[in-house]
Each structure stands twice: as C-alpha cells, then as structure tokens.
Amino acid sequence: MSQGPLIYIIAGEPSGDLLGGRLMAALKTLSGGSVRFAGIGGEAMRAEGLQSLFPMTELSVMGLVEVLPRLANILRRIKLTLSDIETKRPDAVLTIDSWGFTGRIHGGLKKRGSTIPRIHYVAPMVWAWKSGRTKTLARVLDLLLTLLPNEPAWFEKDGLRSIHVGHPVIEGGAGRGDGPGFRARHGISPEAKVICVLPGSRHSETAKLLPPFAATLGILARRHPGLVAVAPTVETVAEEVSAAARSWPLPTVVVRGAAEKYDAFAACDVALAASGTVALELAMAGLPTVITYKVSKLSAFVATRFLGLSFKFVTLVNILVDEPVMPELLQDQCRPDALADAVDHLLVDPAACDTQVSGARRALAKLGLDGDSPSARAAATILEFIGEKQ
C-alpha cells in the first residue's frame, strides 16, 4: 500500500472528538486505509488510531474566567503543538471546533510563515453572528467545512473557501439505541420512569451543574417515587460524575461509551442536559429534553457587557427552527425548582413531549437527516483539497 497523506488533526473537547473519530474513519475508508494521522484527540479518535500529542482533557474548559487558571498551560500546549506540526510537516492541518485553541494554532502557523494547508471543521457560530469576526477566519484558514447550509455565505464574502458538508450527528447512531436491552442489563423495571442526566463533558461544566442537578433529582424523586436516573458520561469527567452520582437521592446507573449512551437514550423517558452537541443526539433519539447551562457570573458579565454576545437561543435545535423547542434554563434560571418543574412537565404531559419531538425533527431535517453521510462528504472534500494543494 502506498503511503497516503499525513493529516494533523486536532480536537479540543469530547464533542469534537466524536466528530473527529467519525471523520477519521471516513478518511481511512475513502483513502483505502493509506491516510495517516497525528495530532490531539480523545477516546473516539484514539480508537481510530490517533496517538494524541497530550491528553485532550487539558483543553476541555469553557468560560472566560474558567480558562484563566489554566491559561499558562494552554499557552504551553499551543507552543508545543506548533513545534510538533513543524517537525512532522503534515500534508494538512485539520482542526475541529474549539476555536479558542484551534484558531491560535492556525494563527501561529500563519505567523511563522507555514505553507501547510489549514482546514477547520465546524464554523464558530458566535463569531459568525458578529459579522466582522469572519475576517479573522479568512486571514488564517484555507478551507472551512460547515455543518449548516447557510454558513458558507457568511465566510465566503471575506474570501474564505467554505463548503457545507452536513452535521455528523445524523449518522452517529443516537436514534438506534436498544432501550429494553439497556433496562434489562441494568436491572431497571420496564415500568419505571427513567431520567437521563447529562451534566456536561468539561470540568468547568460539571462543577457548575452537578450541585443543582443533585437537588433537582431530589425534588423529582419526591414527586415520582420509583424514578431512576441514568448518567451517560465521558472520559474527561467520568470520575467526577460517578462520585457525585453515588450521593444522588435515587437509584442511578452511570455508563460510558457511545453504544451505552445511545441505549440509555432509548431507555429513558426524559433528559436533563447541559447545552452542547448532546442536545442534537437527544433530538435524534426522540427523547424530550430540558437544556440548561451555567458559567460564572463574571464570565457571563464579560460576555454580555464587553464582548457584546447576545443570543435568542443557545441550543442548535432551537436556533435552526427559531423556536424554543427544547426548554432552555440558563444562568439564574438554572435552579433546582425551575429545572424540576420543566422536567416534571415533560414527565406528565405526553402532548408536550410530542410537540418537542416533532419540532426537533424539523431541526434535524435542516442538518441533512435522511441524506448522504456528512462525514463521508467532509472526508471527500478534505482529500480532494489536499490533492489540489499537492
């Protein structure tokens, strides 16, 4: 087998790692297994053969203030990554989401005069909404792969080649879980009400959400005797979530891995989740969900007062249809009483669940549901682009 291109691939958080794992698999398939990888990733990308330069967990942090204690180490990791790229001389640098880190990699390469093609996967929406920021991406990137069909136009006006490839969540298996099998494996009665609890994939998220989640579950357990909790978690926060779940006031099953997560979705009646890519997976599973999120008050103040960030919705499902399909309880609304009431509404009102599931399907249709594989489209675009540059 001839030696294929070397792609330096970087993901900075678990959602990007999942995208990276699927993309690596598609790249290997389309290249006949000849493509090679180096870079940074988590468990999904390691399963596809990546030897991560350092643990991805060092980069999984969210919030302006929350980053500060880890800033010195992140800056060291940027320098290390840039040096590693220059040493390995890959055929392309491919980054996935996490623009706070990956954008600095692209900017650092440009500043050093690197001619290695630079590709980014997942347009940073916050930047796109502030139209002037698109110029920053155009200055440091050669190609942008977007998840949403309306995104390329935002960036192409500034001269950045941008291609819509679709959202890989539609091919990830979230809608094909085995609920009865999951309940049987974990000793959960077929008649029990089950809540899926997803407090985030970063320590900065779980630190903020685990305490109100525990109190919320206490309220729900009193309202619904026999309620069971299931907590799918990921490598970055598995120990933290498992430790917290041991003191939750109801029977709880903690699981890891994509297959167990998707089976858990199918086994549950409702979900309480941190905002993020998991909301799309829950939509794929047809699981009625309450979304919440919380950063420090200082981070929220800086974002709104000094950076001018303002959002009608934060959950992509809601953004796509411009409706509050999934309830969002953010910042001061992230309180046990409010969260419990929102979840309780879904537990007792089948019509509310049906309305949410229907709205979520409309959102997913805009991401390419029932179309071609987004990962395969992304992989084909990347290999074609590398071929052009060579």
Summary of the structure (lengths in Angstrom):
residues: 390
radius of gyration: 20.8
end to end distance: 19.1
largest distance: 64.1
contacts: 1360
relative contact order: 0.13
helix: 53%
strand: 15%
